[in-house]
Amino acid sequence: MSFSLKTIIQPFTALSPQQKKLDRLIDKIEQQKLELEQWRQAEEEIRQYTQQTFIPVYYELHRVLFEQLAQLWKHLHKAEFSKAEIVVLDEKIQYLADYLKDSQAMSAQEANKVNEIYSYYQQLNEHAQFRKNQKKTNELERFFEDRDDLDQTDTDAFEEWHHDHFQQAREQARLKRQQEKQEQAAKLTEQSLKTVYLKIAAIIHPDRESNDVKKIKKTELLQHANEAYEKQDLFALLKMQLQIEQDREPSQKGLNAEQLKFYQLALDAQSQTLQGQIDALIDTLVWSHKTKIAVKKSKGKVHIADLYKQIDEDTLAIKQQIKVEKERLRYIKKVSGLEMFLRHGML
């Protein structure tokens, strides 16, 4: 059964703005379905290519960085450093532990060591944050207790506290809106699937047809509808319903305002679902932080060839980084070398 929705929606009359929007959604979904299928077909080959080219050097980098972490942690507890040097060491060790905490390149013993160091700094940071919040709370209390004696320092502290809380609230609200939008799209898709399917079944159910030829045709159509419903393919059901409506009323090619609104909402939900599937699939194929950022900035415009190119670029970049990190490790194995790095800000 092959047909185009655009020939069904008022092909011989001027399209309204809402109908044009619906038309664009139809094109977008067709493209998204094609894109998703292309990514699924390329998925295994991309995984194999990543395993052969990128993963070996990625894991080698992690092993070198773990050696750095172990050496720095040992020196921190056995050698003598100034307070300023300890601050730098703590920052470097914390960075390495955070970077390696989810690594798959280490043994169980090494992973436990990383988690131990990571947990230590997490507790340290939580304590520092608690003290910082306590200080800001005290400053805020003083602000309300004695406004007349408020100096610029207190004003700045209050403004900083207010700004931080405003930014946190704004980010939380953004994440909540995004989650609600996704949940709404999923709910609408589920509701629309059932609504459209039941409407199709009511129109074409073969048990209500006395004509044998038409009964066979309706049986086949219902089978297609059942398959689409089982696959949660709202788009296929909408196409089928529009075709059925056209067959029933050939003189009325257009859709009324209520139908247009329903189809627009349903198709928009389907588009969001498809884009979510594409993004989720691509995310499973991306390993490096740099590529994850590039994918995010592309806003769904990543092509398969782009990902291969990015894998090659990432592999080359990590090979170069390994050379640098191995040279750094060679120096920091000795306390004298570490001290030299600290003096020159090279850690």
VEXDREN-2710 file (C-alpha; in Angstrom, 1 decimal):
% VEXDREN-2710
k/r/px/py/pz
1/MET/0.0/0.0/0.0
2/SER/1.8/3.1/-1.3
3/PHE/0.5/6.6/-1.2
4/SER/1.6/10.1/-0.3
5/LEU/-0.1/12.2/2.4
6/LYS/0.6/15.4/0.5
7/THR/-1.8/14.2/-2.3
8/ILE/-4.5/13.7/0.3
9/ILE/-4.4/17.0/2.1
10/GLN/-6.2/19.4/-0.3
11/PRO/-4.0/18.9/-3.4
12/PHE/-6.1/21.1/-5.6
13/THR/-6.7/24.0/-3.3
14/ALA/-4.5/26.5/-1.4
15/LEU/-3.2/25.2/1.8
16/SER/-3.8/27.0/5.1
17/PRO/-0.8/27.8/7.4
18/GLN/-1.8/24.9/9.6
19/GLN/-2.0/22.6/6.7
20/LYS/1.5/23.7/5.5
21/LYS/2.9/23.1/9.0
22/LEU/1.4/19.6/8.9
23/ASP/2.9/19.1/5.5
24/ARG/6.4/20.0/6.8
25/LEU/5.9/17.7/9.8
26/ILE/5.1/14.8/7.3
27/ASP/8.3/15.5/5.4
28/LYS/10.3/15.8/8.6
29/ILE/9.0/12.4/9.9
30/GLU/9.7/10.7/6.6
31/GLN/13.3/12.0/6.8
32/GLN/13.7/11.0/10.4
33/LYS/12.4/7.5/9.8
34/LEU/14.9/7.1/6.9
35/GLU/17.7/8.6/9.1
36/LEU/16.9/6.2/12.0
37/GLU/17.0/3.2/9.7
38/GLN/20.3/4.3/8.2
39/TRP/21.9/4.7/11.7
40/ARG/20.6/1.2/12.7
41/GLN/22.1/-0.3/9.6
42/ALA/25.4/1.4/10.2
43/GLU/25.4/0.8/14.0
44/GLU/27.4/-2.5/14.1
45/GLU/30.0/-1.3/11.6
46/ILE/30.6/1.9/13.5
47/ARG/31.0/-0.1/16.7
48/GLN/33.5/-2.5/15.1
49/TYR/35.4/0.4/13.7
50/THR/35.5/2.2/17.1
51/GLN/36.7/-1.0/18.8
52/GLN/39.5/-1.5/16.3
53/THR/40.8/2.1/16.0
54/PHE/39.7/4.3/18.9
55/ILE/39.2/2.0/22.0
56/PRO/42.8/0.6/22.2
57/VAL/44.4/4.1/22.4
58/TYR/41.5/5.3/24.6
59/TYR/42.2/2.6/27.1
60/GLU/46.0/3.1/26.9
61/LEU/45.5/6.8/27.8
62/HIS/43.5/5.7/30.8
63/ARG/46.2/3.3/32.0
64/VAL/48.8/6.1/31.7
65/LEU/46.6/8.5/33.6
66/PHE/46.0/5.9/36.3
67/GLU/49.8/5.6/36.8
68/GLN/49.9/9.4/37.2
69/LEU/47.1/9.3/39.7
70/ALA/48.8/6.6/41.8
71/GLN/52.2/8.4/41.7
72/LEU/50.7/11.8/42.7
73/TRP/48.6/10.2/45.5
74/LYS/51.7/8.5/46.9
75/HIS/53.8/11.6/46.8
76/LEU/51.1/13.7/48.4
77/HIS/51.2/11.5/51.5
78/LYS/54.9/10.8/51.7
79/ALA/56.7/14.0/50.5
80/GLU/56.7/17.5/51.9
81/PHE/55.0/20.3/49.9
82/SER/54.0/23.9/50.6
83/LYS/50.3/24.7/51.1
84/ALA/50.1/26.2/47.6
85/GLU/51.6/23.1/46.1
86/ILE/49.2/20.9/48.0
87/VAL/46.3/22.8/46.5
88/VAL/47.6/22.2/43.0
89/LEU/48.2/18.5/43.7
90/ASP/44.7/18.1/45.2
91/GLU/43.2/19.7/42.1
92/LYS/45.2/17.5/39.7
93/ILE/44.5/14.3/41.7
94/GLN/40.8/15.1/42.0
95/TYR/40.6/15.8/38.2
96/LEU/42.2/12.4/37.4
97/ALA/40.0/10.5/39.8
98/ASP/36.9/12.1/38.4
99/TYR/38.0/11.4/34.8
100/LEU/38.8/7.7/35.6
101/LYS/36.0/6.8/37.9
102/ASP/33.9/5.3/35.1
103/SER/36.7/3.8/33.1
104/GLN/36.6/0.3/31.8
105/ALA/40.3/0.1/31.1
106/MET/41.4/-0.8/34.6
107/SER/41.6/-3.9/36.8
108/ALA/39.2/-4.3/39.7
109/GLN/42.0/-3.3/42.1
110/GLU/42.8/-0.2/40.1
111/ALA/39.1/0.8/39.9
112/ASN/38.7/0.4/43.7
113/LYS/41.7/2.7/44.2
114/VAL/40.2/5.3/41.9
115/ASN/36.8/5.1/43.7
116/GLU/38.5/5.4/47.1
117/ILE/40.3/8.6/46.0
118/TYR/37.2/10.0/44.3
119/SER/35.1/9.4/47.4
120/TYR/37.7/11.1/49.5
121/TYR/37.5/14.3/47.5
122/GLN/33.7/14.1/47.2
123/GLN/33.5/14.2/51.0
124/LEU/36.0/17.0/51.2
125/ASN/34.1/19.1/48.7
126/GLU/30.7/18.4/50.4
127/HIS/32.2/19.6/53.7
128/ALA/33.6/22.7/52.0
129/GLN/30.3/23.4/50.3
130/PHE/28.5/23.0/53.6
131/ARG/30.7/25.6/55.2
132/LYS/30.3/27.9/52.3
133/ASN/26.5/27.7/52.4
134/GLN/26.6/28.2/56.2
135/LYS/28.7/31.3/55.7
136/LYS/26.3/32.7/53.0
137/THR/23.3/31.9/55.3
138/ASN/24.9/33.8/58.1
139/GLU/25.6/36.8/55.9
140/LEU/22.0/36.8/54.6
141/GLU/20.7/36.8/58.2
142/ARG/22.9/39.7/59.0
143/PHE/21.6/41.5/55.9
144/PHE/18.0/41.3/57.2
145/GLU/19.0/42.0/60.8
146/ASP/20.8/45.2/60.1
147/ARG/20.0/46.8/56.8
148/ASP/21.0/50.3/57.9
149/ASP/24.6/49.2/58.6
150/LEU/24.8/47.2/55.4
151/ASP/28.2/47.8/53.7
152/GLN/29.3/46.9/50.1
153/THR/30.8/43.6/51.2
154/ASP/27.5/42.4/52.6
155/THR/25.7/43.7/49.5
156/ASP/28.0/41.8/47.2
157/ALA/27.7/38.6/49.3
158/PHE/23.9/38.8/49.2
159/GLU/23.9/39.4/45.4
160/GLU/26.2/36.5/44.8
161/TRP/24.1/34.2/47.0
162/HIS/20.9/35.4/45.1
163/HIS/22.6/35.0/41.7
164/ASP/23.7/31.4/42.5
165/HIS/20.3/30.3/43.8
166/PHE/18.6/32.0/40.8
167/GLN/20.9/30.1/38.3
168/GLN/20.3/26.8/40.1
169/ALA/16.5/27.3/40.1
170/ARG/16.6/28.3/36.4
171/GLU/18.5/25.2/35.4
172/GLN/16.3/23.0/37.4
173/ALA/13.2/24.6/35.8
174/ARG/14.7/24.0/32.3
175/LEU/15.4/20.4/33.0
176/LYS/11.9/19.9/34.5
177/ARG/10.3/21.5/31.4
178/GLN/12.4/19.3/29.1
179/GLN/11.3/16.2/31.0
180/GLU/7.7/17.2/31.1
181/LYS/7.8/17.9/27.3
182/GLN/9.2/14.4/26.7
183/GLU/6.7/12.8/29.0
184/GLN/3.9/14.7/27.3
185/ALA/5.1/13.7/23.9
186/ALA/5.3/10.0/24.9
187/LYS/1.8/10.2/26.5
188/LEU/0.3/11.9/23.5
189/THR/1.9/9.3/21.2
190/GLU/0.4/6.5/23.2
191/GLN/-3.0/8.0/23.3
192/SER/-3.0/8.9/19.6
193/LEU/-1.9/5.3/18.7
194/LYS/-4.9/3.9/20.5
195/THR/-7.3/6.5/19.1
196/VAL/-6.2/6.2/15.5
197/TYR/-6.1/2.4/15.7
198/LEU/-9.6/2.1/17.1
199/LYS/-11.0/4.5/14.5
200/ILE/-9.4/2.5/11.7
201/ALA/-10.6/-0.8/13.1
202/ALA/-14.2/0.6/13.4
203/ILE/-14.2/1.7/9.8
204/ILE/-12.6/-1.3/8.1
205/HIS/-13.4/-4.3/10.3
206/PRO/-14.1/-7.2/7.8
207/ASP/-16.8/-8.7/10.0
208/ARG/-19.1/-5.8/9.1
209/GLU/-18.5/-6.2/5.3
210/SER/-20.9/-8.4/3.2
211/ASN/-19.1/-8.0/-0.1
212/ASP/-16.5/-10.8/-0.3
213/VAL/-14.0/-8.8/-2.4
214/LYS/-14.1/-5.8/-0.1
215/LYS/-14.0/-8.1/2.9
216/ILE/-10.6/-9.5/1.7
217/LYS/-9.3/-6.0/1.1
218/LYS/-10.4/-4.9/4.6
219/THR/-8.9/-8.0/6.2
220/GLU/-5.6/-7.1/4.6
221/LEU/-5.9/-3.5/5.7
222/LEU/-6.7/-4.5/9.3
223/GLN/-3.7/-6.8/9.3
224/HIS/-1.5/-3.8/8.3
225/ALA/-3.1/-1.7/11.0
226/ASN/-2.5/-4.4/13.6
227/GLU/1.2/-4.6/12.6
228/ALA/1.6/-0.9/12.8
229/TYR/-0.1/-0.8/16.2
230/GLU/2.2/-3.6/17.6
231/LYS/5.2/-1.7/16.3
232/GLN/3.9/1.6/17.9
233/ASP/4.1/3.2/14.5
234/LEU/1.8/6.1/14.8
235/PHE/2.9/7.6/11.5
236/ALA/1.9/4.5/9.5
237/LEU/-1.5/4.4/11.2
238/LEU/-2.1/8.1/10.4
239/LYS/-1.3/7.5/6.8
240/MET/-3.6/4.6/6.7
241/GLN/-6.5/6.5/8.3
242/LEU/-6.1/9.4/5.8
243/GLN/-6.1/6.9/2.9
244/ILE/-9.3/5.2/4.2
245/GLU/-11.0/8.6/4.7
246/GLN/-10.2/9.6/1.2
247/ASP/-11.5/6.3/-0.2
248/ARG/-14.8/6.8/1.8
249/GLU/-15.3/10.4/0.8
250/PRO/-13.5/11.1/-2.5
251/SER/-15.1/14.5/-2.9
252/GLN/-13.7/15.8/0.4
253/LYS/-10.0/15.8/0.1
254/GLY/-9.3/18.2/2.9
255/LEU/-9.3/18.0/6.7
256/ASN/-11.3/20.1/9.1
257/ALA/-9.6/22.3/11.7
258/GLU/-10.1/19.9/14.5
259/GLN/-8.6/17.0/12.5
260/LEU/-5.6/19.2/11.5
261/LYS/-5.0/20.1/15.1
262/PHE/-5.1/16.5/16.2
263/TYR/-2.8/15.3/13.4
264/GLN/-0.4/18.1/14.0
265/LEU/-0.1/17.3/17.7
266/ALA/0.2/13.5/17.0
267/LEU/2.8/14.0/14.3
268/ASP/4.8/16.4/16.4
269/ALA/4.9/13.8/19.2
270/GLN/5.9/11.2/16.7
271/SER/8.7/13.4/15.5
272/GLN/10.0/14.0/19.0
273/THR/10.0/10.3/19.7
274/LEU/11.9/9.5/16.5
275/GLN/14.5/12.3/17.2
276/GLY/14.9/10.9/20.7
277/GLN/15.6/7.4/19.3
278/ILE/18.2/8.8/16.8
279/ASP/19.9/10.9/19.5
280/ALA/20.0/7.9/21.9
281/LEU/21.4/5.6/19.2
282/ILE/24.1/8.1/18.3
283/ASP/25.0/8.6/22.0
284/THR/25.7/4.9/22.4
285/LEU/28.2/5.2/19.5
286/VAL/30.1/8.2/20.9
287/TRP/33.0/7.7/23.3
288/SER/35.0/10.9/23.5
289/HIS/33.9/13.9/25.5
290/LYS/34.9/16.1/22.5
291/THR/32.6/14.2/20.1
292/LYS/29.7/14.3/22.6
293/ILE/30.0/18.1/22.7
294/ALA/30.2/18.2/18.8
295/VAL/27.1/16.0/18.6
296/LYS/25.2/18.2/21.1
297/LYS/26.1/21.4/19.2
298/SER/25.0/19.8/15.9
299/LYS/21.3/19.6/17.2
300/GLY/20.5/16.3/15.4
301/LYS/22.4/17.1/12.2
302/VAL/25.2/14.5/12.6
303/HIS/25.8/12.2/9.6
304/ILE/27.3/8.8/9.6
305/ALA/30.3/10.0/7.6
306/ASP/30.8/12.8/10.2
307/LEU/31.0/10.3/13.0
308/TYR/33.7/8.2/11.2
309/LYS/35.7/11.4/10.6
310/GLN/35.3/12.4/14.2
311/ILE/36.5/8.9/15.4
312/ASP/39.7/9.3/13.3
313/GLU/40.3/12.7/14.6
314/ASP/39.8/11.6/18.2
315/THR/42.1/8.6/17.8
316/LEU/44.9/10.8/16.4
317/ALA/44.4/13.4/19.2
318/ILE/44.6/10.8/21.9
319/LYS/47.7/9.2/20.4
320/GLN/49.3/12.6/20.7
321/GLN/48.0/13.1/24.2
322/ILE/49.5/9.7/25.2
323/LYS/52.9/10.9/24.2
324/VAL/52.6/14.0/26.3
325/GLU/51.2/12.1/29.3
326/LYS/53.9/9.4/29.2
327/GLU/56.6/12.1/29.2
328/ARG/54.8/13.8/32.2
329/LEU/54.6/10.5/34.0
330/ARG/58.4/9.9/33.5
331/TYR/59.1/13.2/35.4
332/ILE/56.5/12.9/38.2
333/LYS/57.6/9.4/39.2
334/LYS/60.4/11.2/41.1
335/VAL/59.6/13.8/43.8
336/SER/62.3/16.1/42.3
337/GLY/60.6/15.9/38.9
338/LEU/57.2/16.6/40.5
339/GLU/58.6/19.6/42.3
340/MET/60.0/21.0/39.1
341/PHE/56.6/20.6/37.4
342/LEU/54.9/22.4/40.4
343/ARG/57.4/25.3/40.3
344/HIS/56.8/25.9/36.6
345/GLY/53.0/25.3/36.7
346/MET/53.3/22.3/34.3
347/LEU/51.4/19.7/36.3
END
